[in-house]
Amino acid sequence: MDQIKLYTRQLVAEALSIMQNGKVDNLPVYDNGNFIGRITYKELRAFLRYNGKMGNIDAHKMSFELGTALVTIKRLRSENEQRPLRSTGVKQFMIGLSSVAAVVFVLLGLNRLFFTPVNSIPPVENNAAIPGTKKILLTLLNGDNITLNDTETGVAVIGNELQYIDGGKVAGSAGLVSKSQQMILNIPRGGNYQMILPDGSKVWLNAASSLKFPSTFAGATQRKVELNGEAYFEISKVTRPSGNKQSAIRVPFIVVSNGQEIEVLGTHFNVNAYSNEKTVQTTLLEGSVRIRKSSTDNMLAASLDPSTLDFMGGVKGELDLGESVLLRPNEQATLTNDKISVRHVDAEEAIAWKNGEFIFRNTSLESIMRMVTRWYDVEVIFQNKEVGAELIGGTIVRSYKLAQVLQMLEMTGNVRFKVEGRRVTVLE
């Protein structure tokens, strides 16, 4: 019986070290306690050398998860069926990966796969789009647009004025805020921006996103905004006077986005609600939120006085709000085809974009390329749609050039790209 085991979530570097220190040539691999196959030292080294024409990339591949490495190794086994690896004196158990195990491997992906500094990546032609080159606009109710300075970190509504967070008034906005009941902050592809709302709540908007909000929440029984795209929210707690002088009524904050509504009082959360994504994902970092599907009942409930609302349970027995879920920190709600599911996640991964990173875990290549489209403002075409189903995981710094990002994705050995101007073709 083997005393040493490998696990799919271990890094290739760790697996090689275990084999070297244990002086063994092959070890069993487990996923969630289930045996799925064996791996040899030679196969791991072959994986590092796979597609060596890209240059010296061993350092990057050492940071791949073993589960993803096994996807390529399975391919290498198939290619070498007629040329089996020679024995090194230690008996090699070449148990082929079953079809079930292969599916498990594909689903696993990578964890933190790109640790090496960008200057260690083989040089490539820089014909990529540069993020942040389009205008950030604030559209007023009357249709007027205010162009915001994209070198600033964000903008805030202060009284009847717009001010940049880093200081200074927004040119051309004097008097316009008080005249506009609603306004929309539009973030183009390749951009991101922070917005401080009239109540002090902070919102960070990702690329190709927009946020509709009122110029003031004064006297409102609820604070309501509409999101298209992705945003991270830090909501301020706000109260209003009640009939009882000894107490105050909390004013709920509501985010409407692509088929769902989120109710909060004071909390931190991220919403990914792009119209071209198949799901809407809400991830909670702090506090608690209730999520429900948008419906006519929701509109009715929104018209009620918040004093009649049990925030975490709906209207005190008077109205069925339909399917809803209560999220706790490090939980993520996913709305798919009018169904809401909840799972435990690492919430920090959901806001990686806010911190200047792409993080994908078990994410389809098709979805990853939509992120690329939004951030680098390019058109992506798949030569074969089936390639888009490939699941990948990893971390990439968003400041990298497009060509560098594509080359990193190619390091899995499972995909190739051709770049022509602003068009990226995904090859088989």
N, C-alpha and C positions, 0 to 999 in steps of 0.2 A: 504493500500500500504506500502510495506517495505521501511523504510527510510535508512536502512543499507544494503549494497551490498558487496559481495565478488567477487574477480576476479581471474581467473585461474593463473595469474602470481604472485599472492601474496604467501608468504611463509606460511607453515602450522602454524608456531609459531605466525605469525601475525593474521591469521584467528582465532586461539584459543583466542588470546588476545582480538580481536574485540568482539567475542561472550561473553567472560567473562565480559568485561567492559560494554557491552550493555545489559547484563543479558538476552540474548536470547538463545534459544536452537537450532534454525535452521535459516539459511539464504539462500537467492538465490545466485547462482553463475553465473557470466557473463564472456563471452569471446568476446572481441572486441565489447562490447555493446550488445551482443546477450545473452538472457537468455538460459541457457542450463541445469538447474536442481537446486535442493536444497541440502544442506549438513547440517547434524546435529552435535552438539558438541560431542555426543556419538560416531558418526561414525569417527570423527577425532581422538578421543582417541583410538578407536578400531584400526584405521590405525597404530597408534604409537605402539600398542601392537602386531600387526600382525607379525607372525613368531617370537614370543618372545623367542623361543629357542636359537636364536642367541646371546642372552644376552641383557644387558641394552643399547639399541640403540635409545632411545627416542631423545637424543640430536642430533643425526645425522638426524633423520627423521623430526625433527622440522624445518630443513633447506630445506626440499623438497618444490617444488612449489605445490600449491594446485591442479593444473591441473593433475600432476602426481599422487598425493595422491588419486584423484578421480578414477583413473584407478583401483587401488587396492580396493577402497571402493565399486566400482561397483561389483568387484569380491566377496567381503564380503556380499554384498546384495544378490547376487545369492546364496551364500552358506547358508544364513540365511533366505531364503524365507519361510521355514517352522517354523522358530523360530524368528518372528519379534521382534525388540527391544521394550522393555516396555516403556510406556510413563512416563515422569518425572513430569507431571502436566502441561507442556506447549505443546500445540497442535503441533504435528510433521507432516509436509507435506512431505510424502515419495514419491515424484514424481520420478519415475524411469528415469534413463538416457536413452535418445533415442539413436538409433544406430548411428545417425549423431553426437550427443554429444560425444558418446564414441570414435568415430574416432577423434574428436577434442581433447579429453583428451590425447589420445595416441600420437598425433602429438605434443603436447605441451612440454612434457619432464620436465626437471628441470633447475633451474638457481642457480649456485653456491651451489651445494647440499652438499658438504662435507666441512664444516667449522671447525669441531671438530678436535683437534690435533690427530695425528696418535696413540698416546699412549692410547687414549680412546676407540679405536677399540678393540673388544674382541680378545684375543690372538689366533693365528692360527699357524699351523705347517708351518715353513719356509722351503718349498721345492721348492722355486721359483728360476728362473734364475735371475742373477744379471746383470743389464745393463752395457755396456761398457767393455766387456771382450774380444772382438776380435780386430784384427789389423786394423789400418787405413792406407791405402796404397795410394801412389801417383804413378800412372803408366805412364811411359814415352812412347813416340812414338815407340821406338825400343823394347818395351816390358819389359824393366827393371822396377822393383818395388822398391820404397823407402818406408821403413816402418817408419811411423811417430809416435812420442811419444804421446800416448793418454792422458797423464797427463797434457799436454800443452793445452791451450785453442784454438790454431790454428796455421796456418802457413801462411807466406807471401812470394811473389816473389819480391825480392829486387835486381834489376839489373840482374845479371847472377847467383844469389844465392837464396837458400831457407833459410829463417830464421823463427824461432818460434816467434810468436807474443809477448810472454813473455820474449824474449831475447834468444840469442844463435843460432848458425848455425845448420842446419839439417845434421846429420852425413851421409856421403856417397853421398851428392848431389853436391859437388864441381865440376863445369864445366859441369854438366849434363843438367842444365837448358838451356844454350845457344845452346846445341846440339839437343834439342828436340823442334820441332815446335809446337807440341800439347802434352798435358798431361791430365790425368784424376785423379781426387781426388775421391777415393772410401770410403764411410762410411758404415761400417757393421751394421747389426741389433744391437740395443742396444747402438749405438754410436751417437755422433754429434760433429761437428767441424766447426771452422771458417776458411775462406780462404780470404786473401787479394790479389786481382788480380794485375797484372802488372800496371794497370792504377790507383790503389788505391781504386777501388771499393771493398766493403766488402760483403762477402757471408757467411751465416750461413747454414750449411747443416744438415738436419734431418737424423734420422736413415734410413738405407737401401737406401741411395741416392748416386748419383754420378754426378760430374760436369766435363765436358770436356771444356778446355780453352787453348788458345795459350800462349806460354812462354813470348810473348811481343805483345803489340798493336802498337808499333812504326810504323808510316807511314801508318797505316790502315785507310781506308775510313769508316769502321764500326768495332765495337767491338762485336764479336759474341761468345756466349758460348752455350753449350747444357746441359740440365738438365734432369736427370731421377730420380724421387722421389720428395722430398720437400726441398725448400730453401727459405730463406729470403734474399733479396738483398737491399743494400744501394749503389746506383750507383753514381760515381763521374762524374761531368761534364768535358768533354774533348773537346778541339777545335783543329783545324789544320789550317795552313795558307791558305789563298785563293789568287786568282789573285789580288784582291783589298787589298792593304796594310792597308786600314782603317778598314777592317773587318776580321773575322775569321769564318770558317765553323765548326759548332758543329758536333761532331762525335757521331752518334747514337750507343746505346748499344742494342743488340738483344739477347733475350733468346729463344732458340728453345726447346720445350718440348711437347712430346706426342701429336702431331697433331696441335699445334698452335705455333705462334711466337709473342713475345712481344717486342715492340719497345719503348725505353725510352732514355732520355737524362741525367737527374739527378733526382733520385726519390727513394722512399722506397716502396717495395712491397713484397708480399709472393706468391709463386707458389707451389701448391700441384699437382704434375703430376706423381703419382705412376702408373705404368703400370697395376696393378691389381685393380685400382679404376675405377668406371664407368664414372667419370667425371674428368675434369681438372679445378681447381679453382685458379683464380688469384685475390688477394685482395690487394687493394692500400691503403697505409697509408699516403703517402705524394707525392705531385707532380702530374703527369699525365702520363698515358701510353696508347698506342694503341695496341689492341690485334686483331689478325686475324688468320684464319685457315691457316695451312701450305699448300702450293700448288706450282705448277711449276711457277705460276705467281709471287709468293713471291720470288722464287729463282731468277727470272729475275730481279725483283725490287732490290734485294740485290746486284746485279751486277752493278747497276747504281751508278753514282757518287752522293753522298748525296746532292750536290749543286742543283741537279734537283728535290730533294724531298721536298714536303711540308710535314713536319713531322707529322702534325695532319690531313693531308688530302690525303696523297698518292703522286703519281707522278703527277706533275702539268698538269693534264688533259690528260696525254699521255697513262696511263695504269690503267685499273680497277683492283684493288687489291682484289676484292671480298668482302665478308662479313667481317666487322671489327667493333670494338667498342672502344670508348674512355672512359677510366675509370677516375673517380675523387675520391678524398680521401673518405674512408669509403664505397667504392663500391666494389662489387665482381663480376667478370665475370666467368660464368660456361660454359665450353664447353661440350656438351652432343650430341653424335651422329652427329657431324659436325654442330651443332647449338650452337650459343653463346647467353646466356641470362645474364642480369645484374640486381643486386638487391643491396639495401642499407643494410649494415651490420655494426656490431661493429668490426672494423678491428683488434682491439687488441686480439680478440678471435682467429683470424687466426694465430697469432704468439705466442700463449700461449706455444707451444712446445719449442720455443726459450727461454722462460722465466721459463722453468722447470715445465710446467703443461700440463695436458690433459684437454681440454675444448670441450665438445660436447653438442650441442643443437639440439634437434629433429634429432638425429643421429641414424641410425639403429645399432642394436647390432652387425650385421655382419660387418659393417664398423668399429665399436669400437674395435672388436676383431682383425681386421687387424692391427689397431694401436698397440694393445697388442702384436701381432705376431712380428711386426717390432721392438718394443722397448725391449721386454723381450726374443726375439729369441726362441719362442716356436711354436709348431704346434697346430693349433686349429681345432677341428672337431665338427660339429653340428650334434647332434643326430636327430634333426628334423629341416630342413631348414626353416620352417615357423617361428621358434623362432628367427631367424636372422632378421626378419622384424620388431621386437619390437623396437620402437623408444624411446630413452633415452636421457636425458640431464644432465649435471653436470660438476663438476671440480674435478680433482684428481691430486695430486702432483706426478710428474714422478719419484721421488726418493723412492716412496713406493715400497715395495716388491710385487711381483705378487700376492701372496696369499691375501694380504691386498686389492689390487685393485679388485680382483674377489669377495671378501666378500662385498666390497662396492656396486658393481653392484648387488649382491644378495639382498641388502637391499630394492630394489624396490619391492621384493616379486614376481617378474615375471620370474626369471631365476635362474638356479642352475648350478654349475660347479663341475667337477671331475678332479683332477690333478694327473697324473701318469708320473713322471719324467718330461720330456719336452713336454708332450702332455696334452693339456687341452680339455676336452670334455664338450660341452655345452649341458646340459640336458633339458628335457622338464619341 
